[in-house]
Amino acid sequence: MDNSNSGSKTGRWLGISYLAAIGIIAGASLCICICAASLIFLALLPEVRDDYTIDDSQAVATAVLPDGSTLEVKAQKGYLAPDFQLENLAGGELTLSEFSGQPVVILYWASWCGYCKEELSLVQTMYPEIETQGIVVLAVNATDGDKLRDIERYLETQELSFPVLLDTHGQFNRDFGHLNSLPTTFFIDAEGIVQAVVIGTMPESDWDEHIADLQ
């Protein structure tokens, strides 16, 4: 037997095995690096929020109605709307309870929200007719995530004939379901019961339907 030839073959196999091991280690290291980079990239992405839900666990009280029955206070359809006291941009403060006996529409908005501006513009166009039906419209600004100077600057270009209220400390947001989508509109009947909650913008025909439901 040729020992030199056998040794040569053994050396080649060892070399191939060594290169294969190096390749496997390098491949594994590359995979680990890619996975780590992916995790870092995902961690740096903005938070993706569910813009089509409202926290349904935000019941705050139980109210006794004039007929002696009770109703849970909750900012969802079929429940008694939570009362609030907010600063009026025009001065003073307003509460929901002071409009008892009148239907109320609350539009939650921010000056940096383009869709909110579209909705406010539409409501302003419809407001003369809404007002003649005895319906109150309140524009509640998400002031805890907005800037007063931006609100005022916007209102210089878009006149609103209904009150603009400031949710400076976010209490309205919390009581009305930890809202994470703008605009959000609440339709509340004369007895204070929420008849509809609409997330996002609406065509004028939808507004007409919801307004008619408050009569």
C-alpha positions in Angstrom: 0.0 0.0 0.0 1.2 3.5 -0.9 1.2 5.3 2.5 2.1 8.6 0.9 -1.0 8.5 -1.3 -3.2 7.5 1.6 -1.9 10.3 3.7 -2.5 12.7 0.8 -6.2 11.7 0.5 -6.6 11.9 4.3 -5.2 15.4 4.2 -7.6 16.5 1.4 -10.6 15.1 3.4 -9.4 17.0 6.5 -9.1 20.1 4.5 -12.5 19.8 2.9 -14.0 19.0 6.4 -12.3 22.1 7.8 -13.6 24.3 5.1 -17.1 22.9 5.4 -17.0 23.5 9.2 -15.8 27.1 8.5 -18.7 27.6 6.0 -21.3 26.2 8.5 -20.0 28.5 11.3 -19.9 31.5 8.9 -23.5 30.8 7.7 -24.8 30.5 11.2 -23.1 33.7 12.2 -24.6 35.5 9.3 -28.1 34.2 10.2 -27.6 35.4 13.7 -26.5 38.8 12.5 -29.5 39.1 10.2 -32.0 38.1 12.9 -30.4 40.6 15.4 -30.6 43.3 12.8 -34.2 42.5 12.0 -35.2 42.7 15.7 -33.4 46.0 16.1 -35.2 47.3 13.0 -38.6 46.2 14.3 -37.9 47.7 17.7 -37.3 51.1 16.0 -40.5 51.1 14.0 -43.3 53.4 15.2 -46.0 51.7 17.3 -48.7 50.3 15.2 -52.0 51.2 16.9 -55.5 49.8 16.3 -57.3 52.8 14.9 -60.7 51.0 14.8 -61.3 50.1 18.4 -62.3 51.8 21.6 -61.5 50.4 25.0 -64.7 48.7 26.0 -63.7 48.4 29.7 -64.1 52.0 30.6 -67.3 52.0 32.5 -67.0 54.7 35.2 -70.2 54.7 37.2 -73.8 53.7 37.4 -76.4 56.5 37.1 -80.0 56.5 38.5 -82.4 57.7 35.8 -85.5 59.9 36.5 -87.7 56.8 36.3 -85.7 55.1 39.0 -83.9 52.7 36.7 -80.1 52.5 36.6 -77.8 52.7 33.6 -74.1 52.2 33.3 -72.1 55.2 32.4 -69.9 54.4 29.4 -69.0 56.1 26.1 -70.6 53.4 23.9 -73.9 52.9 22.2 -76.8 52.3 24.5 -75.0 53.6 27.6 -75.2 57.0 29.4 -72.5 59.3 28.2 -69.9 60.3 30.9 -70.2 63.9 32.0 -67.2 66.2 31.7 -66.1 69.7 32.5 -63.7 71.2 29.9 -62.3 74.6 29.2 -64.0 76.5 26.4 -61.5 78.1 24.1 -63.8 81.2 23.9 -63.7 81.5 27.7 -65.1 79.8 30.8 -65.9 76.1 31.0 -68.7 73.8 29.6 -70.1 70.5 30.9 -72.1 67.9 29.1 -74.7 67.9 31.8 -75.7 71.5 31.2 -77.1 70.4 27.8 -79.4 68.0 29.5 -82.6 67.6 27.4 -80.8 68.4 24.2 -79.2 66.1 21.7 -75.4 66.6 21.6 -72.8 65.7 19.0 -69.2 65.6 20.2 -66.4 65.6 17.6 -62.9 64.7 19.1 -60.1 66.2 17.0 -56.6 67.6 16.8 -55.1 70.4 14.7 -52.5 68.1 13.2 -55.1 65.7 11.9 -56.0 66.3 8.3 -59.1 64.1 8.4 -60.3 66.0 11.4 -60.0 69.3 9.5 -62.0 67.9 6.7 -64.7 66.7 9.1 -64.9 70.0 11.0 -65.2 71.9 7.7 -68.1 69.6 6.7 -69.8 70.0 10.1 -69.4 73.8 9.8 -71.2 73.7 6.5 -74.0 71.6 8.0 -74.2 73.4 11.3 -76.9 76.0 10.5 -79.3 73.2 9.7 -78.2 71.1 12.7 -78.6 74.1 15.0 -82.2 74.7 13.9 -83.0 71.2 15.1 -81.9 72.0 18.6 -78.8 69.9 18.4 -75.6 71.0 20.2 -72.3 70.4 18.5 -69.1 70.4 20.6 -65.6 70.1 19.1 -63.4 68.6 21.8 -59.7 69.0 21.0 -57.1 66.4 22.1 -55.1 69.2 23.7 -52.9 66.8 25.8 -51.4 65.8 22.4 -51.8 69.1 20.6 -50.5 72.7 20.9 -52.6 75.7 21.7 -50.9 77.9 19.2 -51.5 75.3 16.4 -55.2 75.1 17.4 -55.5 78.9 17.3 -53.6 79.1 14.0 -56.0 76.5 12.4 -59.1 78.3 13.7 -57.8 81.5 12.0 -58.3 79.8 8.7 -61.4 77.7 9.6 -64.1 79.6 11.5 -66.3 77.3 13.6 -69.7 78.4 14.8 -69.8 75.9 17.7 -67.7 75.7 20.9 -64.2 74.3 20.8 -63.3 72.6 24.1 -59.8 71.8 25.3 -59.0 68.4 26.8 -55.8 69.7 28.3 -55.2 66.9 30.8 -56.7 64.0 28.7 -59.5 63.3 31.1 -62.1 63.3 28.3 -60.0 60.9 26.4 -59.8 58.5 29.3 -63.4 58.7 30.2 -64.5 58.2 26.6 -62.6 55.1 26.0 -58.9 55.9 25.6 -59.4 57.1 22.1 -56.6 56.4 19.7 -58.2 57.4 16.4 -59.1 60.8 15.1 -61.6 62.0 14.4 -64.1 60.2 16.6 -67.7 61.4 16.8 -70.3 60.7 19.5 -74.0 61.1 18.9 -75.8 61.5 22.2 -79.6 61.9 22.4 -81.6 64.3 24.6 -81.6 61.8 27.5 -77.8 61.5 27.5 -77.7 58.1 25.9 -75.0 57.4 23.3 -76.8 56.5 20.0 -73.7 56.1 17.9 -69.9 56.3 17.9 -68.2 56.8 14.6 -64.5 56.5 14.2 -63.0 58.3 11.2 -64.7 60.6 8.6 -68.2 60.3 7.3 -69.9 61.5 4.1 -72.7 64.1 4.5 -75.4 61.4 4.0 -74.1 59.5 7.1 -74.2 62.6 9.1 -77.8 63.2 8.0 -78.7 59.7 9.2 -77.1 60.0 12.6 -78.6 63.5 13.1 -82.1 62.1 12.2 -81.6 59.3 14.8 -81.2 61.9 17.5 -84.7 63.4 16.9 
